[in-house]
């Protein structure tokens, strides 16, 4: 379908979009974005009207298809910026658009196209918006966009928000810094992370401190940093200390971890490496391990569960990563946060911490693109409304078709003939999630469902006046992963059930 659109005229693509049945229109929009021809982008520009009350689904499909584009053009970014410029958009469309601009800016810079006028305009749109943002959720969205851009030049801005912002802003800024390659985590960044972790300037929420510690531990740490983090666990609450100690133990087991050698040397000291130090009793856990190991590729699975002292789940992170030739790709990361639950159940809040607002939400990173966060409920009134009016349907996070690979190459042979190679890879994706709070049963259930199908098409053609040959190969894989957690906090200790189900993978 993409190949067909690449050879079509603008009026034909426009006619197709206008006449298509409503249920197939999103598919055509995704394919038109993937085609990225002058005709298809011109047709999209004319067809999509952001100022009208268009079906939000169609606009989101267009923006996500742009954000995931493997090799976007300056024209695609220009189109997104034009649709965004000076319009009153629905909040979820505006958030998706800003996040998509960040992703497009980052990918164009990776193609060494940072000097394009559109890229400069896109980055300025994000930075100007960040400077003028007054509401906390607005600041968070602009920081997510900077995280998607992954530009070293934005480090001073991210550090400023990491140190000075409220909890949600600090956590988002640190997460954006974590996405930068290790070579950009300079001594200046590490000094700021130490100030946050050791609370040199002000007190920080526990998730902020843990995120700062992870940057220090994961980016070629000095022995002193590791020792100071370990010693700090002596003064911490049980759950936070347990979580950090497990992080350190995980890095000792992981052969690819940059801090493994330093950790091993430190563990030679019996004052640190002893039962009393590492035997903290807590429910929090952190696990990471390999799924696939080959000569060229390492794929890992990570699961972090941070609990509060009263037994409530504060944050869970499940992540699938790919490491190859020194580069890391975050294939999928789903993070679920619940805050303010302790006050609802009459638990005490730690000294020095402000009482957080009751909230549950989720953020997803897929193929190194951070999507806009999904809020399940915010505030007690919203929670009660969701409990009483719940439809029982899970919340859709992202659903659609993405072009992941698009390669075209002409190879001259020694015989003087030429071979044309084409490789395309598409992904059909459906991620949904649900959080169910049972106030009377005192249960918290979360479920994440991820279904995907990958299709790859390889074609090699040899053409000459006297010979024509074509080699073609098609591969298809389907998979689905379901991750469920159930917490029952009506009794002590808290009962917890985790379930990770992977259905059979058909491979054709």
C-alpha positions in Angstrom: 0.0 0.0 0.0 2.9 2.4 0.8 4.6 1.5 -2.5 1.3 2.3 -4.3 1.0 5.7 -2.5 4.5 6.6 -3.4 3.7 6.5 -7.1 0.2 8.2 -6.7 -0.7 11.8 -7.5 -1.9 14.2 -4.8 -5.5 14.3 -6.0 -5.7 10.5 -6.0 -4.4 10.2 -2.4 -6.9 13.0 -1.4 -9.8 11.2 -3.1 -8.8 8.0 -1.4 -8.8 9.7 2.0 -12.2 11.4 1.4 -14.0 8.3 0.0 -12.6 5.7 2.3 -15.0 4.1 4.9 -14.5 5.5 8.4 -13.0 2.3 9.8 -10.2 2.1 7.1 -9.3 5.8 7.1 -6.8 5.6 10.0 -4.9 2.9 8.1 -4.7 5.1 5.0 -3.5 8.1 7.1 -0.7 5.9 8.7 0.3 4.6 5.2 0.4 8.2 3.7 2.7 9.4 6.5 4.9 6.3 6.0 5.1 7.0 2.2 6.3 10.6 2.8 6.1 11.5 -0.9 5.3 15.1 -1.8 1.9 14.0 -3.0 0.9 12.1 0.1 2.1 14.8 2.5 0.3 17.5 0.4 -2.9 15.4 0.5 -2.6 14.9 4.3 -2.1 18.7 4.8 -5.3 19.4 2.9 -7.4 16.6 4.4 -6.5 17.0 8.1 -8.0 20.1 9.7 -6.8 20.5 13.3 -8.9 23.6 13.9 -12.2 21.6 13.4 -13.6 19.0 15.8 -12.1 16.2 13.6 -12.3 12.7 15.0 -9.5 12.8 17.6 -8.5 9.2 16.7 -7.5 10.2 13.1 -5.4 13.2 14.3 -3.6 11.0 16.9 -2.9 8.3 14.3 -1.3 10.9 12.1 0.9 12.3 14.9 2.0 8.9 16.2 2.8 7.7 12.7 5.0 10.8 12.3 6.7 10.3 15.7 7.6 6.6 14.9 8.7 7.3 11.3 12.1 5.6 10.9 13.7 8.2 8.6 11.5 11.3 8.7 11.9 14.2 6.3 12.0 17.9 7.0 8.7 18.2 5.1 7.0 15.8 7.5 8.2 18.0 10.5 7.1 21.1 8.6 3.6 19.6 8.2 3.3 18.7 11.9 4.5 22.2 13.0 2.1 23.9 10.6 -0.8 21.9 12.0 0.2 22.9 15.5 0.8 26.6 14.9 -1.6 29.0 16.5 -4.5 26.5 16.8 -6.7 25.8 19.8 -6.3 22.0 20.1 -7.9 19.4 22.3 -5.5 18.8 25.3 -4.7 15.2 24.3 -4.0 16.2 20.6 -1.7 19.1 21.7 0.2 16.7 24.1 0.7 14.1 21.3 1.8 16.8 18.8 4.5 18.3 21.2 5.8 14.8 21.9 5.9 14.0 18.2 7.8 17.2 17.4 10.5 16.1 19.9 10.8 12.7 18.3 11.0 14.2 14.8 13.7 16.7 15.8 15.8 13.9 17.4 15.5 11.6 14.4 16.4 14.3 11.9 19.4 15.2 14.0 20.5 11.5 14.0 20.4 11.8 10.2 22.8 14.8 10.5 20.1 17.2 9.5 20.2 19.4 12.7 20.8 22.5 10.6 17.4 22.2 8.8 15.2 25.3 9.3 12.3 23.0 10.3 14.5 21.3 13.0 15.5 24.7 14.5 11.9 25.8 14.4 10.8 22.6 16.1 13.3 22.8 18.9 12.5 26.5 19.4 8.8 25.6 19.6 9.5 23.2 22.5 11.9 25.5 24.4 9.7 28.6 24.0 6.7 26.6 25.2 8.7 25.3 28.2 9.8 28.8 29.2 6.2 30.0 29.0 4.5 27.0 30.7 2.9 27.8 34.0 1.0 24.6 34.8 2.9 21.5 36.0 1.3 19.0 33.4 2.3 21.4 30.6 6.0 21.5 31.8 6.0 17.7 31.9 4.9 17.4 28.3 7.6 19.8 27.0 10.2 17.9 29.0 9.0 14.6 27.5 9.5 16.2 24.1 13.1 17.1 25.0 13.6 13.5 26.2 12.4 12.3 22.7 14.8 14.7 21.0 17.8 13.4 23.0 20.0 16.5 22.2 23.1 17.2 24.3 22.5 20.9 23.9 19.3 20.7 26.1 21.2 19.3 29.1 21.4 22.7 31.0 17.6 23.1 30.6 16.9 19.6 31.9 19.3 20.0 34.8 17.6 23.3 35.9 14.2 21.6 35.9 15.6 18.5 37.6 16.9 20.4 40.6 14.3 23.2 41.0 11.0 21.6 39.9 8.3 19.9 41.9 8.3 16.0 42.1 6.6 15.3 38.7 8.9 17.8 36.9 12.1 16.6 38.6 11.3 12.9 37.7 10.5 13.7 34.1 13.7 15.8 33.6 15.9 13.1 35.2 14.2 10.5 32.9 15.0 12.6 29.9 18.7 12.8 31.0 18.8 9.0 31.4 17.9 8.6 27.7 21.1 10.4 26.6 24.1 8.3 25.7 26.7 7.7 28.5 29.2 10.0 26.8 26.9 13.0 27.5 26.5 12.3 31.2 29.3 14.7 32.2 30.7 15.5 35.6 28.3 18.5 35.8 25.3 16.2 35.3 26.7 13.8 38.0 27.2 16.6 40.5 23.6 17.7 40.0 22.4 14.0 40.5 24.5 13.8 43.7 22.9 17.0 45.0 19.4 15.5 44.3 20.2 12.0 45.8 21.9 13.3 48.9 19.3 16.2 49.2 22.0 19.0 49.5 19.7 21.9 48.5 16.2 20.7 49.4 14.3 17.5 50.1 13.1 15.4 47.1 10.4 12.8 46.7 11.7 9.2 46.9 11.2 8.4 43.2 13.3 11.5 42.2 16.1 10.4 44.5 16.1 6.9 43.2 16.1 8.1 39.5 19.2 10.3 40.3 20.9 7.3 41.9 20.2 5.2 38.8 21.9 7.8 36.6 25.0 7.7 38.9 25.1 3.9 39.0 24.4 3.3 35.2 27.0 5.8 33.7 30.5 4.6 34.6 30.3 5.6 38.3 33.3 6.4 40.5 33.9 4.0 43.4 33.1 6.9 45.8 29.7 7.4 44.2 28.8 3.7 44.7 30.1 3.6 48.3 28.2 6.8 49.2 24.9 5.5 47.7 25.4 2.2 49.6 26.1 4.0 52.9 23.1 6.3 52.4 20.8 3.2 52.4 21.6 2.9 56.2 19.6 6.1 56.8 16.8 5.4 54.4 13.3 4.0 54.8 13.3 0.2 54.5 11.5 0.0 51.1 13.8 2.6 49.4 16.9 1.0 50.8 15.8 -2.5 49.8 15.2 -1.2 46.2 18.6 0.4 45.9 20.5 -2.5 47.3 18.8 -4.8 44.8 19.8 -2.4 42.0 23.4 -2.8 43.0 23.2 -6.6 43.2 21.6 -6.7 39.8 24.5 -4.7 38.3 26.9 -7.3 39.8 25.1 -10.1 37.9 24.8 -8.3 34.6 28.0 -8.9 32.5 27.3 -5.9 30.3 26.8 -3.4 33.1 29.4 -0.5 33.0 29.7 -0.5 36.8 30.2 -4.3 37.3 34.0 -4.2 37.8 33.8 -1.3 40.3 31.0 -3.0 42.2 33.1 -6.2 42.4 36.0 -4.3 43.9 33.8 -2.6 46.4 32.2 -5.9 47.5 35.7 -7.0 48.6 35.2 -4.8 51.7 33.5 -6.8 54.4 32.2 -3.6 56.1 29.8 -3.2 53.1 29.5 -6.8 51.8 27.9 -8.5 54.8 24.6 -10.1 55.7 23.5 -7.2 58.0 24.0 -4.6 55.3 22.1 -6.5 52.5 19.4 -8.2 54.5 16.9 -5.3 54.5 13.3 -6.7 55.0 11.0 -5.1 52.4 8.5 -5.8 49.7 10.2 -3.7 46.9 12.1 -5.6 44.3 14.2 -4.9 41.2 15.1 -7.6 38.7 16.8 -7.6 35.4 18.1 -10.4 33.2 18.8 -11.5 29.6 16.1 -12.8 27.3 18.3 -13.4 24.3 22.1 -13.4 24.0 23.8 -13.7 20.6 27.2 -12.4 19.2 25.6 -9.2 18.0 22.5 -8.7 20.2 21.6 -8.7 23.9 17.9 -8.3 24.8 17.0 -7.8 28.5 13.9 -7.7 30.6 13.7 -5.4 33.7 11.0 -5.3 36.4 11.1 -2.7 39.2 8.5 -2.6 41.9 8.7 0.2 44.5 6.4 0.0 47.5 5.7 2.5 50.3 6.2 1.6 53.9 2.5 0.9 54.4 2.6 -1.7 51.6 1.1 0.3 48.7 2.6 0.0 45.2 4.2 3.4 44.4 5.7 2.6 41.0 6.1 -0.4 38.7 8.3 -0.4 35.6 8.5 -3.3 33.1 11.1 -2.8 30.3 12.3 -4.7 27.3 15.7 -3.4 25.9 18.0 -4.3 23.0 21.7 -3.7 23.2 23.8 -4.0 20.0 27.2 -2.6 19.1 27.3 -0.2 22.0 23.8 1.2 21.3 20.8 0.7 23.4 17.2 0.7 22.2 14.4 0.8 24.6 12.0 -1.5 22.7 9.1 -1.2 25.2 8.9 0.3 28.7 5.6 0.6 30.6 5.6 2.5 33.9 2.6 2.6 36.2 2.5 5.0 39.2 0.0 5.4 42.0 0.4 8.1 44.6 -1.5 9.5 47.5 -3.0 6.0 48.3 -1.5 6.0 51.8 -3.5 9.1 52.9 -6.7 7.5 51.6 -6.1 4.5 53.8 -5.0 6.5 56.8 -1.3 5.8 56.5 1.2 8.4 57.8 3.3 10.4 55.4 7.1 10.5 55.9 8.6 13.6 57.6 9.6 16.4 55.2 7.4 15.1 52.4 4.4 17.1 51.2 1.1 15.2 50.9 0.8 14.0 47.3 -2.4 14.3 45.4 -4.3 11.0 44.9 -3.4 9.9 41.3 -2.8 6.8 39.2 -1.3 7.0 35.7 0.9 5.3 33.2 3.7 6.3 30.8 4.9 4.2 27.8 8.1 4.4 25.8 8.1 2.4 22.6 11.1 2.1 20.2 12.7 5.0 22.0 9.6 7.2 21.6 8.0 8.4 24.8 4.2 8.6 24.4 2.0 11.1 26.2 1.2 9.9 29.7 -2.2 8.3 30.4 -4.0 9.4 33.7 -6.4 6.8 35.1 -7.7 9.1 37.8 -6.6 12.3 39.5 -8.1 13.3 42.9 -10.6 11.4 45.1 -13.7 12.7 43.3 -12.3 11.4 39.9 -11.5 8.1 41.5 -15.0 7.6 42.9 -16.5 8.6 39.5 -14.3 6.0 37.7 -15.1 3.3 40.3 -18.9 4.0 40.1 -19.1 4.6 36.3 -16.4 2.1 35.3 -17.1 0.5 31.9 -14.7 -2.4 32.6 -12.9 -1.6 29.4 -9.1 -1.2 29.5 -7.5 2.2 28.4 -5.9 2.1 25.0 -2.4 3.6 25.1 -1.4 3.1 21.5 -2.9 1.2 18.6 -2.0 1.3 15.0 0.4 0.4 12.2 4.0 1.7 12.0 6.7 1.6 9.4 9.8 0.6 11.4 12.3 -0.1 8.5 12.5 1.5 5.1 15.8 0.7 3.3 16.6 1.2 -0.4 20.0 0.5 -1.9 21.6 0.0 -5.3 24.7 -2.3 -5.3 27.0 -2.2 -8.4 28.5 -5.7 -9.1 31.9 -6.4 -10.6 30.3 -7.6 -13.8 28.9 -4.1 -14.4 25.4 -5.1 -13.5 23.4 -3.5 -10.7 21.3 -5.1 -8.0 18.5 -3.0 -6.3 17.7 -4.0 -2.7 14.6 -3.0 -0.9 13.8 -3.8 2.8 10.6 -2.7 4.6 9.4 -3.7 8.0 6.0 -2.8 9.4 4.6 -3.3 12.9 0.9 -3.6 13.9 0.6 -2.7 17.6 -2.0 -2.6 20.3 -1.1 -1.7 23.9 -3.8 -1.2 26.5 -3.7 -1.0 30.3 -6.1 -1.0 33.2 -5.9 -0.1 36.9 -8.7 -1.3 39.2 -8.8 0.0 42.8 -11.1 -2.0 45.1 -11.7 0.3 48.0 -13.8 -2.2 50.0 -11.8 -5.3 49.2 -8.6 -3.2 49.7 -7.1 -4.5 46.4 -5.2 -2.9 43.6 -5.0 -4.6 40.3 -3.1 -3.5 37.2 -3.0 -5.2 33.9 -0.9 -4.4 30.8 -1.7 -6.1 27.5 0.7 -5.7 24.5 -0.1 -7.3 21.2 2.1 -6.9 18.1 2.7 -8.3 14.6 5.9 -7.7 12.7 6.0 -8.1 8.9 9.2 -7.8 6.9 9.5 -7.7 3.1 12.9 -8.1 1.4 13.3 -7.8 -2.3 16.5 -7.9 -4.5 16.2 -7.2 -8.2 18.8 -7.7 -11.0 17.9 -6.1 -14.3 19.8 -5.9 -17.5 18.9 -5.9 -21.3 19.4 -9.7 -21.4 18.5 -10.9 -17.9 16.0 -10.2 -15.2 15.9 -11.9 -11.8 14.1 -11.2 -8.5 14.6 -12.7 -5.1 11.8 -12.0 -2.6 11.4 -13.0 1.1 8.5 -12.3 3.4 8.6 -12.9 7.2 5.8 -12.5 9.7 5.8 -12.8 13.5 2.9 -12.3 15.9 3.1 -12.1 19.7 1.2 -10.9 22.7 2.4 -10.4 26.3 0.1 -9.9 29.3 1.5 -8.6 32.6 -0.9 -8.5 35.6 -0.3 -7.5 39.2 -2.7 -8.0 42.2 -2.0 -6.4 45.6 -4.1 -7.2 48.6 -3.4 -4.8 51.5 -6.2 -5.8 53.9 -3.8 -7.8 56.0 -0.1 -7.6 56.9 2.1 -8.6 55.3 0.8 -7.4 52.0 -0.1 -10.2 49.6 1.1 -9.8 46.0 0.7 -11.8 42.9 2.6 -11.1 39.6 1.8 -12.9 36.4 3.6 -12.5 33.1 2.0 -14.5 30.2 3.4 -14.8 26.7 1.2 -16.5 24.1 2.6 -18.8 21.5 4.5 -17.0 18.8 3.6 -17.9 15.2 6.5 -17.3 12.9 6.0 -17.5 9.1 
